[in-house]
Amino acid sequence: MSFLLKCPNCGERSVYEFRFGGEVRQRPSPQAEPEAFVTYALYRRNLAGLQWEWWYHRGGCGEWFKASRSTLTNEVHQTLLPQDEEQRG
Amino acid sequence: MEEILFEWNGNTVTAKPGDTVASALYRSGVRTFTWSYQYGRPRGLLCLTGSCPNCMVNIDGVPNVRSCITPARNGLSVLAQNQNVYRGFDSPAVKRFPAAPPLSESPHHYQHAYLQFDVVVVGGGLRGLEAALASAERGVQVALLEKQPALGGDSVLVEEVQSHPMVTTFLNCSCFGLYEGNLLGAVQIDYDRPNAETLLHLRAGSVVVATGAYETQFLFANNDLPGVMLSTAVLRLLHQHAIVPGKRAVLIGDTARCSQLQADLEAAGVEVAASLPIGSVVSAVGDDHVRGVATETVTYDADLVVMCGPLVPDLGFLAGTLPQSVSLVGAAAGEGFTNQAYIPPPSSQSKNAIACLCMDVSGHDVAETIAGGMGHIELIKRLTKLGKSACQGRMCQTAAVSLCSQISGQTIAQVGTTVARPPAPPVTLGVLAGMRHHPVRRTPMHYQHDQLGAVWMDMGDWKRPRYYDPAGAGNQEQCVEQEYRAVRERAGIIDVSTLGKIEVKGSDAGRLLDLVFTHKFSTLPIGRVRYSVLCDEMGTIVDDGTISRMDEQRYFLTTTTGNVDFVQQWLEWWAAAAGMKVNIINLTAGLASMNLAGPLARGVLAQLTGCDLSSPAFPYMDWRQATVAGVPATMMRIGFVGETGWEIVVAADYGSHLWEQVLQAGASVNLLPFGVETQRVLRLEKKHIIVGVDTDALSNPYEAGMAWVAKFDKPDFIGRAALARMKQSPLERMLVGFELNGAIAPSDGSPVLVEGKPVGWATSVRFSWEKEKVIGMAWVTPAEAKHGAPITLRWDDVNYSAQVVEEVFYDPAGQRLKM
């Protein structure tokens, strides 16, 4: 893995500057059945294709952001800060 | 002329300037450079371009160095390899040479460099020079990589490239892989120092591959005898090193190249006995060196056999589909040459026709594998090991594919090739590892500890005093006991600056802490401190610490020493995911903190501050800000070690001043500084856990005996659902205290046995001066988790009997903390 990732604050950087935070998922509401939490804690979609993920710019601005990355090719289509969710393309 | 002297198997060899180690050895008469790995067949120079495995030697302790691309230098110690291999029951006596020194004892300088260029040109031959100049003329930054010590091609162009301000040239630099995002891995060797290599991480806008083509061998019986060479080797010996490679030569293969070579050889005074098509060759003749070539009808005497073999573009460092920004030029793109079609001679299926020189795979082995039904080229590779070693298939691929095509009747294209897998050429593990770099973190009081006789221990990057040995007597137990007694009977102080310190502030600060910790913090009164644990969604304890409410929207957190980055990122992630308005700041490096504890601690601290320290004014689990020893400080009344005590936090710059002042103020009561080892005994007597020591990656609060931390007084927190489920489920194991019979403390981590069967392990075991016994904590099954249950610890093949103890070992009522 050596692709470039565009931090919304710092621009395009080597992926080694970042920490991977897993796929973006919706945490169940506190009222949800325990099974929903089991699924949330243990299961991943493990998608082959484009998915939204969390990344943390450990070697830079120290900000968490979301990236749309192809798990097949590592092509990154879009990155955005969580507060800019409405810009999701 | 300057003379270069180096050692070959203990003998001195003389080299000329411009010589490689291989050319110097050849000039001095060496013909056998190594013996093959499997069968110990003698091997001599073959390609001289760094492509084959035949010239690999041990240089200054580094094995498998290609001597043909390594410049000869003064003082090298060169050893032949593979001399002690087993050569069968009736083999001649094994040749013995001095053993190679272990690599760890050899000097080395491995480092990494990170560079960016608009264009990277790989290969400094004619086409590489042209490409580099063309890009440089467009005004972009160009890197030109050449694996040999000099650029080649055209002397006018070389000068132009070397004087061009936009071109940076890297010599002795092999590119071993092209990775995602046009990241090129290359190793540049500095031959002026032993084992000095730099790993270049080159990020390129675009890449031009001008690596040319390499020549490969033909397959026939005894094709691996010393003296059977590729034409590249002969040309280099003749023209680069001015060495006449033999007296009488036979040329085999490509007619055009053979006739060119014949002219060159004859000009150098070498007689050319014959020029043969490969199909007519039956075998090379000879024992330790070639003596001739046999066809069906004639045997030509010769001491040199030259193969003008098939040419293959040198693209081993490329894998998969190339991005558009990568272009191939020249011979690397297959331009400028065509390989003559040839039929491998019948002897190519002989046991003495060696296809894979690295692993001694013969044409016979390949034919057998195909006959066995495993004719796919990838299967042949996996079954025979062909192409899986040092030359990475360079010498064997073409020969194996031709043979495979001949036997199976498929075309060359149908047979295909095996998948290229960089790194190619091979890379030393040393340069991948890079420099030895161990960052060390020291607290502001580090040098005071040193003067006090600290015996150090590593905690992550931090140095912490394990205990103090002011007399230098080397008796750990005595030192720890003195420190222990100081804390329990008088007062002690420990540097806790390494603990993580995080400030969380903002309008959602309380809401965030309510979400991530098991306890409720939005209702914690200002001025109070609370201990809590962080759980993940599985209910596993991931960290613990204290949280102090500083004001309405500001909290101060401590974390365990190694976990501060994790906790910070964890908090930041939940804040980001929930869109909370908070600022999370890691203050660890900016603050110094120390824990002053013991029955006389109050009197010591009172000498330094006007703050009312009495329990009614400053109760347990409160914090106050006041001036201490003349500097602004935050004091938190907490008690990890089980005595009345204060954790005093000041700006890092004041740390050493405050430490000194506390020691002076405590001198009258014989206050002692104490280390981590003493703290571990003190807290063990209180059964205070250390996350990561007493807990592991699966421990939950219920089994850790900390059910009280799982509060369900708020609708949601991370791990709530899991903890609610656990609360109603039977436990699988429990963390319990125990007392051991006997004075020897088994090691932490010793297995716990019941009736001879392992049921868990001991997490912490120490001698307790309170109990006058060895005590500890251990994971056991619920059946043993009751007071008095007998358990056995096993350590170093000895059994130690112990009993489970339910109560806390020291001050079970917790009164001393609140005095």
Interface residues (C-beta under 8 A of the other chain):
Chain A: M1 S2 F3 L4 S14 V15 R19 G21 R27 P28 P30 A32 P34 F37 Y40 A41 L42 W54 Y56 R58 G62 E63 W64 F65 N74 P82 Q83
Chain B: Y179 E180 G181 L183 R203 D536 E537 M538 Q569 E572 W573 A576 A577 G579 P715 D716 R720 A721 A722 A724 R725
